[in-house]
């Protein structure tokens, strides 16, 4: 379990940062009319930020490239 968490650390950090950013966006910018799909409720904005942050931070993960000679 510990090895799995260490291997996915950028996804976890990105998710936490994105969730915080999504919540803060809802809190300070939000949607005045309530008809905005993502920013009308804090859970939507937080989850969207979590997904986007996780995807963004996943680009920082180092990938190993295997070179096989055939």
C-alpha positions as CSV (number, residue, x, y, z in Angstrom):
1,X,0.0,0.0,0.0
2,X,2.8,2.4,0.9
3,X,4.6,1.7,-2.4
4,X,1.3,2.4,-4.3
5,X,0.9,5.7,-2.6
6,X,4.5,6.7,-3.2
7,X,4.2,5.8,-6.9
8,X,1.0,7.9,-7.3
9,X,2.2,10.9,-5.2
10,X,1.8,13.4,-8.0
11,X,-1.8,12.4,-8.6
12,X,-2.6,12.8,-4.9
13,X,-0.9,16.1,-4.5
14,X,-2.5,17.4,-7.7
15,X,-5.9,16.2,-6.5
16,X,-5.5,18.0,-3.2
17,X,-4.3,21.2,-4.8
18,X,-7.0,21.1,-7.4
19,X,-9.8,20.4,-4.8
20,X,-8.6,23.5,-2.9
21,X,-8.5,25.6,-6.0
22,X,-12.0,24.4,-7.1
23,X,-13.5,25.2,-3.7
24,X,-11.8,28.6,-3.6
25,X,-13.1,29.3,-7.1
26,X,-16.6,28.5,-6.0
27,X,-16.2,30.6,-2.8
28,X,-14.9,33.8,-4.4
29,X,-16.0,33.7,-8.0
30,X,-18.8,31.1,-8.2
31,X,-22.0,31.5,-10.2
32,X,-24.4,34.3,-9.3
33,X,-27.4,32.9,-11.1
34,X,-27.0,29.2,-10.0
35,X,-27.4,27.9,-13.5
36,X,-23.7,27.2,-14.1
37,X,-23.1,23.4,-14.2
38,X,-19.7,23.2,-12.5
39,X,-19.6,26.3,-10.2
40,X,-23.2,26.3,-8.9
41,X,-22.5,24.0,-6.0
42,X,-19.2,23.6,-4.0
43,X,-19.1,19.8,-4.4
44,X,-19.2,20.1,-8.2
45,X,-16.5,22.7,-8.3
46,X,-14.3,20.9,-5.8
47,X,-14.5,17.5,-7.6
48,X,-13.9,19.2,-11.0
49,X,-10.8,20.9,-9.5
50,X,-9.6,17.6,-8.1
51,X,-9.8,15.9,-11.4
52,X,-8.2,18.7,-13.3
53,X,-5.4,19.1,-10.7
54,X,-4.7,15.4,-10.7
55,X,-4.4,15.4,-14.5
56,X,-2.2,18.5,-14.5
57,X,0.1,17.2,-11.8
58,X,0.3,13.8,-13.5
59,X,2.4,15.4,-16.2
60,X,5.2,15.8,-13.6
61,X,5.4,12.0,-13.0
62,X,8.6,10.5,-14.5
63,X,7.9,7.7,-16.9
64,X,10.4,4.9,-17.5
65,X,11.0,4.1,-21.2
66,X,12.0,0.6,-21.9
67,X,14.1,-0.1,-24.8
68,X,13.9,-3.6,-26.1
69,X,16.1,-4.8,-29.0
70,X,14.3,-7.1,-31.2
